[in-house]
Amino acid sequence: GPFAAEAKDQVKSAELAVKQFNDKGGINGRKIELLVRDDKLNGGEAATRTLELLEKDKVHAVVGSLSSAVQLAVNEVTRARGIIYVSISQSDTINEVKDFSKYTFHEALNPHMTAGAVARYSFKKGSKVAHLVADYAYGHEMLRGFKRAQAEIGAETVGEILHPFGAADYSTFMPRLRSMRPDFLCISNFGRDQANSIKQAVDFGLKQQAKIVVPVILHNQRLAVGPEVFEGVVGGANYYWGLESQLPSAKAFNDAYRAANGGAIPTDYGAYGYTGLSSLLMAMQVAGGTDTDKVIAALEALKYDVAKGPQSYRKCDHQSVQSVLVLESQKKADMKNDADLFKVVANEAASEKVLRSCTELGFPA
């Protein structure tokens, strides 16, 4: 599907985490086996595959899913059967009390965190913002995150356009967006949708009129269409390989990934496969095995830094508290090499202050 490149990177990073733990003797002497399934970006398929993994393959835990909607289907199955699920896809809903369970952990950033960080870096009081939004959970939640941050900043929404998921043609939307005369064009979509929509916005001259911002700027999509299209586009990220110049954990992760993948560097969404699985395996190590309640207690108490600085799970909703990067896509002349895609223009430190409160999510005070 349109998220295939990001999903394959997650598998590579997950494989690295498993190899590293097995090379050190596994969990209490037990080797880890990684079983990979394709949810085909479909909630029904995801539920079927998850059920198969639990009942036929007898897995001890599930990590993954790349779609915000699909992860809710996986979570429904795992929580009903008392199996730990570590989600590595952006979602606000999975942390809310109606979808949460003690077995649910959300290792990815969420739209509230991501859109908020990008908005705080980009918008000013009085800024006019137009939104082009993918018409499914990810797009809706990102839009909500941006509008909430805009309200706090005093930036104005001048229009919103929803587009179908997986669209190839955005040409009908561009004249309407231009006519809104925004200072910022905010494009909230994912995978190939991001590359296609940004390219067409540039073709229609919107970059001359407005600054293009996205909630999540994707390494693979920037590679797919080249530096000229993405030049100057600003977006959020969970990870960027360039952190290795500042963080020993990023350098160690990058070096291990390069060694395992022919010199390639890990990508943003790929890194979730590593951080998500590593946190689970570290908790199993502390718990001395796979006993579910002991692993949950270990995850709740875990302080970890495996790639991007300090992370921990908030007790009430099991959201990973972590830094949010804001990146700007470099112009070709400023790139030192082919991997030098972005510069880090802001880095919001890990803090519960950038999360919605536990009471807002529906948890008791």
C-alpha positions in Angstrom: 0.0 0.0 0.0 1.0 3.7 0.1 2.8 3.3 3.4 4.9 0.3 2.3 8.3 2.0 2.4 7.8 3.2 6.0 6.5 -0.3 7.0 9.5 -2.1 5.5 11.8 0.2 7.4 10.0 -0.6 10.7 10.5 -4.3 10.1 14.3 -3.8 9.5 14.6 -1.8 12.7 12.6 -4.4 14.6 14.9 -7.1 13.3 17.9 -5.2 14.5 16.4 -4.9 18.0 15.8 -8.7 18.1 19.2 -9.5 16.8 20.9 -7.3 19.5 18.9 -8.9 22.3 19.5 -12.4 21.0 23.2 -11.8 20.6 23.3 -10.9 24.3 21.6 -14.1 25.2 17.9 -13.2 24.7 15.5 -12.8 27.6 16.8 -14.8 30.5 18.4 -17.3 28.1 15.3 -17.5 25.9 15.8 -16.4 22.2 13.3 -14.0 20.8 11.4 -14.9 17.6 10.0 -12.0 15.5 6.9 -12.9 13.4 6.0 -10.3 10.8 2.5 -10.0 9.2 1.1 -7.6 6.7 -2.2 -5.8 7.8 -2.6 -4.5 4.3 -3.8 -1.2 5.8 -7.1 -2.8 6.6 -8.7 -3.1 10.0 -10.4 -6.4 9.3 -7.2 -7.9 7.9 -5.3 -6.6 10.9 -7.8 -8.1 13.4 -7.6 -11.5 11.5 -3.8 -11.6 11.5 -3.6 -10.5 15.1 -6.0 -13.3 16.2 -4.0 -15.8 14.2 -0.7 -14.6 15.9 -2.3 -14.9 19.3 -4.2 -18.2 18.9 -2.1 -20.2 16.4 1.4 -18.8 17.0 0.9 -18.1 20.7 2.9 -14.8 20.6 3.6 -13.1 24.0 3.1 -9.6 22.7 2.3 -7.6 19.6 4.2 -4.5 18.3 3.3 -2.4 15.2 0.8 -1.1 12.7 1.4 1.9 10.7 -2.2 3.3 10.3 -3.9 5.1 13.1 -7.2 3.3 12.3 -5.6 -0.1 11.9 -3.9 0.0 15.3 -7.3 0.4 17.0 -8.4 -2.9 15.4 -5.2 -4.6 16.7 -5.7 -3.1 20.1 -9.3 -4.3 20.2 -8.1 -7.9 19.8 -5.1 -7.8 22.1 -6.9 -6.1 25.0 -9.8 -8.5 24.8 -7.3 -11.4 25.2 -5.0 -9.8 27.7 -2.0 -9.5 25.5 0.4 -6.5 25.5 0.3 -4.3 22.5 2.9 -1.7 21.8 1.6 0.6 19.1 4.2 2.4 16.9 1.8 4.6 14.8 0.5 8.1 15.6 -2.9 8.2 17.3 -4.6 10.3 19.8 -7.6 7.9 20.2 -5.6 5.0 21.4 -4.7 6.9 24.6 -8.3 7.9 25.4 -10.1 5.9 28.1 -12.5 4.2 25.7 -9.7 2.5 23.7 -7.1 2.2 26.4 -6.4 -0.9 28.5 -3.7 -1.9 30.9 -2.2 -4.0 28.0 -2.0 -0.9 25.6 1.2 1.0 25.2 1.7 3.8 22.7 5.4 4.2 21.8 4.9 6.6 18.9 4.4 10.3 19.1 0.7 11.3 18.9 -0.9 14.0 16.7 -1.4 16.4 19.6 2.3 16.3 20.4 3.5 16.4 16.8 1.1 19.1 15.3 1.6 21.2 18.5 5.4 21.2 18.1 5.2 22.2 14.4 2.6 24.9 15.1 4.6 26.4 17.9 7.7 26.6 15.8 5.9 27.9 12.6 2.9 30.0 13.4 2.7 33.5 14.9 -0.2 35.5 16.2 -2.3 36.5 13.2 -0.9 33.9 10.8 -3.4 32.7 8.2 -3.4 28.9 7.8 -5.1 26.8 5.1 -5.4 23.0 5.7 -5.4 20.1 3.2 -6.3 17.0 5.2 -6.5 13.3 4.4 -10.1 12.2 5.2 -9.4 9.5 7.9 -8.3 9.3 11.5 -4.7 10.4 11.0 -5.7 13.5 9.1 -8.6 14.5 11.4 -6.4 14.1 14.5 -3.6 16.1 13.0 -6.0 18.9 12.0 -7.4 18.9 15.5 -3.9 19.2 17.0 -3.0 22.1 14.7 -6.2 24.0 15.4 -5.8 23.6 19.1 -2.3 25.0 18.9 -3.4 27.8 16.6 -6.0 28.9 19.1 -3.3 29.2 21.8 -1.0 31.1 19.4 -3.7 33.3 17.9 -3.3 32.0 14.3 -6.4 31.9 12.1 -7.7 29.1 9.9 -8.8 30.4 6.5 -10.1 27.1 5.1 -10.0 23.3 5.3 -10.2 20.8 2.5 -10.5 17.1 3.0 -9.0 14.7 0.4 -9.6 11.0 -0.1 -6.9 8.7 1.4 -4.6 7.3 -1.3 -5.4 10.1 -3.8 -3.1 10.6 -6.8 -4.6 13.9 -8.1 -4.9 17.0 -6.0 -5.2 19.5 -8.9 -8.8 20.3 -8.1 -7.9 21.4 -4.6 -5.0 23.7 -5.5 -6.9 26.7 -7.0 -9.2 26.7 -3.9 -6.3 26.7 -1.6 -4.6 29.5 -3.5 -7.8 31.6 -3.3 -7.6 31.4 0.5 -4.4 33.4 0.4 -2.8 31.7 3.4 0.5 32.4 5.0 0.9 28.7 5.7 -0.4 25.7 3.8 -0.7 22.8 6.3 -0.8 19.4 4.6 -1.9 16.6 7.0 -1.5 13.3 5.2 1.0 10.4 5.1 3.1 8.1 2.8 2.8 8.7 -0.9 0.0 11.1 -0.3 2.5 13.5 1.2 4.9 13.4 -1.8 2.1 13.7 -4.3 0.3 16.6 -2.6 3.4 18.6 -1.9 4.6 18.1 -5.5 1.3 19.3 -6.9 1.2 22.3 -4.5 4.6 23.3 -5.8 3.5 22.8 -9.4 0.6 25.2 -8.8 2.8 27.9 -7.3 1.6 27.6 -3.7 5.1 27.6 -2.4 5.6 31.1 -3.7 2.5 32.2 -1.8 2.7 30.2 1.4 5.1 28.3 3.7 4.3 24.6 3.4 4.2 22.7 6.8 3.3 19.1 7.5 2.8 17.4 10.9 5.2 14.6 10.0 7.9 15.1 7.4 8.8 11.7 5.9 12.3 10.7 5.0 11.2 8.2 2.3 8.8 10.7 0.6 11.5 13.4 0.6 13.8 10.9 -1.1 11.1 9.9 -3.6 10.6 13.3 -5.1 14.0 15.1 -4.5 15.2 18.2 -2.8 13.6 20.9 -5.0 10.0 19.9 -4.3 10.5 19.6 -0.5 12.9 22.6 -0.2 11.9 24.7 2.8 9.0 22.4 3.9 8.8 22.1 7.7 7.5 19.2 9.6 7.7 17.1 12.8 9.6 13.9 13.4 10.2 11.3 16.0 13.7 10.6 14.8 16.4 11.9 12.4 19.7 10.1 11.9 21.5 13.5 12.2 21.0 13.3 15.9 24.1 11.2 16.0 26.2 14.3 16.3 24.6 15.1 19.6 23.3 11.8 21.1 25.4 8.7 21.8 22.3 6.5 21.7 21.5 7.8 18.2 25.0 7.1 17.0 25.0 3.6 18.4 21.6 2.9 16.8 22.7 4.3 13.4 26.0 2.4 13.5 24.3 -0.9 14.3 21.7 -0.3 11.6 24.3 0.6 9.0 26.2 -2.6 9.8 23.1 -4.7 9.4 21.8 -2.9 6.3 24.7 -2.4 4.0 25.5 1.1 5.2 21.9 2.5 4.9 20.7 4.9 7.6 17.5 4.4 9.7 14.5 6.5 8.8 12.1 8.3 11.0 9.2 5.8 11.0 11.7 3.0 10.8 13.1 4.0 14.1 9.8 3.3 15.8 10.3 -0.4 15.0 13.5 -0.2 17.1 12.4 2.0 20.0 9.0 0.2 20.3 10.4 -3.3 20.3 13.5 -2.3 22.4 11.3 -0.9 25.2 9.2 -4.1 25.3 12.3 -6.4 25.3 14.0 -4.2 28.0 10.8 -4.6 30.2 10.8 -8.4 29.6 14.5 -8.5 30.7 13.6 -6.6 33.9 10.6 -8.9 34.4 12.8 -12.0 33.9 10.5 -13.4 31.2 7.1 -12.9 29.5 4.7 -12.9 32.4 2.2 -10.2 31.3 1.6 -8.5 34.6 5.3 -8.4 35.4 6.1 -7.0 32.0 3.4 -4.3 32.3 4.8 -3.2 35.7 8.3 -3.1 34.2 7.1 -1.0 31.2 5.4 1.4 33.5 8.6 1.9 35.5 11.0 1.9 32.5 13.3 4.8 31.8 14.9 4.2 28.4 17.2 5.9 25.9 17.8 3.6 22.9 18.0 6.1 20.0 16.7 9.7 20.7 17.2 10.7 24.3 15.2 9.9 27.4 11.8 8.2 27.1 9.3 6.8 29.6 5.7 5.7 29.6 3.1 7.9 31.4 1.3 5.9 34.0 -2.3 6.9 33.2 -2.4 6.2 29.5 0.9 4.5 28.7 1.9 7.3 26.2 5.7 7.4 25.6 6.9 10.8 26.9 9.7 11.8 24.4 11.2 14.6 22.5 9.6 16.0 19.3 11.9 17.2 16.5 10.9 19.9 14.0 12.8 19.5 10.8 13.2 21.7 7.7 14.0 20.2 4.3 17.4 21.4 3.0 17.9 22.9 -0.4 20.3 20.8 -2.6 23.2 23.4 -2.3 23.2 23.0 1.5 23.3 19.2 1.5 26.7 17.8 2.5 25.7 14.3 1.1 22.7 12.4 -0.1 21.6 11.6 3.4 21.7 15.2 4.6 18.0 15.8 4.0 17.0 18.0 6.8 18.2 20.4 9.5 16.8 20.2 13.0 15.2 23.6 13.6 13.6 22.8 17.0 13.7 20.0 19.5 10.9 20.0 22.1 12.3 18.1 25.1 10.4 15.1 26.6 7.7 16.5 28.9 4.3 15.6 30.1 3.4 19.2 29.6 3.0 18.8 25.8 0.5 15.9 26.3 -3.3 16.2 26.9 -4.0 15.8 30.6 -5.1 12.4 32.0 -8.4 13.9 33.0 -9.0 15.2 29.5 -8.4 11.7 28.2 -11.1 10.4 30.5 -9.0 9.0 33.4 -9.9 9.8 37.0 -8.0 12.7 38.5 
